[in-house]
Amino acid sequence: QVQLVESGGGSVKAGGSLRLSCAASGNIFSINVMGWYRQAPGNQRELVANISSGGRTNYSDSVKGRFTISREYAKPTIYLQMNSLKPEDTAVYYCNAPNVWSGKNYWGQGTQVTVSS
């Protein structure tokens, strides 16, 4: 089992910045890619960004150039630096890591990000 604990989030005005963190513990050798998803009310959960153990990153088109995902391997922990936030970025953000052998998805508890205009 892998536990993912998120921190960060909160409320900010449009144009502002926030930083999310997600720390993994447990059987960390069963995970490679870690990432962030978000879900707004009435919408499906969508990928925001992810990063592999080798440092390869992937971003959704809606956040490219504004968000940056990074990874600290010793812990391991990932971060999502969110700049130039827009009201449409408002959602619950979830940390995610799929098990490399079973494909089972591990999820964090979610953290709310609210951007006001």
N, C-alpha and C positions, 0 to 999 in steps of 0.2 A: 504493500500500500504506500501511496505517496500523499502527503498532506501539503496543501498550498494555502498560504496565509497572505492575504493582501493587506496593504495599508496605503494611505493617501486618499485621494479623492476629496470631494467637498463641493462648495459652490464658488463660482467665479463669474465675473462679467465677461462678455464677449471681448476677445482679444487678449485675455489673460492666459495664464499658464498654470498647469498642475503637474504633479509627478506621482505616479503610482509605483508601488513596489510589490513584489510577490516572492516570498521565500518558500523554497521547497524543502521538505524533510521526509524522513522515512527511507524507502527503498529508491533512492535517487539514481541508482545505476540502471533503473528500468525506464528512465526517460531521456530523451534527446532534445526534441524540439519543445520549447516553451513559448507561450504566446498569450495574447490578450484578445478576448472577444467582448462584444457589448450587445446589450439588448435594451431597446427603448420600448415604452409601453405600446402594445399593439403590433410590434415588429418582431421578426425572427432574430435569433441571436446571430450575429455576424462577426467574421474575423476582422480584427483591427490590424494586428501585426504579430509576427512570430519570428523567432530566432533559433537557429540550430546550435548544437554544441560546438560546431565549427565556426560559428559567428555569421552564418548566412542569414540575411534578413528578408522579410517579405512584408509588404504593406498593402492595405486596401487603397484603392485610388482616392478615396475620400479623405485620407489622412496623409498621403504622401507630401513631403515637404513641410509638414507641420508637426508630426509626431516622430519621435525617435525611440526605438527599442534598443536596449542594451542588456548585457548579461555579465554577472559577476560569478565566475566559475567556482570559486572556493566555497561558496556558501551552500548551494547555488541560489542565486537570486536574479530576477529580471526586473527591469525598470521600464516604465513608459513615460517619457518626457513629452508632455502635450503643450504645444505652444499655439498661439493664434486661435484659441478655442472659439468655436461657433455654437450658437444655440442648438444646432442639429447634432452636436456631439453629446448632448445630454442623454444619459443612459446609465444602466448598471453595467459596470465593467467587471469581467470575470477573467481570472487567470486560468490558463489551461495547459495541460501537459498530457499527451497520449503515451500509454505504455508501449514501448517499442516491440514487445513480444505479443501481447494480447490485443493491442489496439484500444483497450479500455481508456476512456478519457477521465482524467482527474480534473476536478474543478475546485476553484476557491469559492469562498462564500459570497463574493461579489462586493463591489464598493460603488456607491452612488457618485456620479459626476453630474453636476447641474451647471449649465452655462446660461446666464440671463442676458438678454439684449439690452 
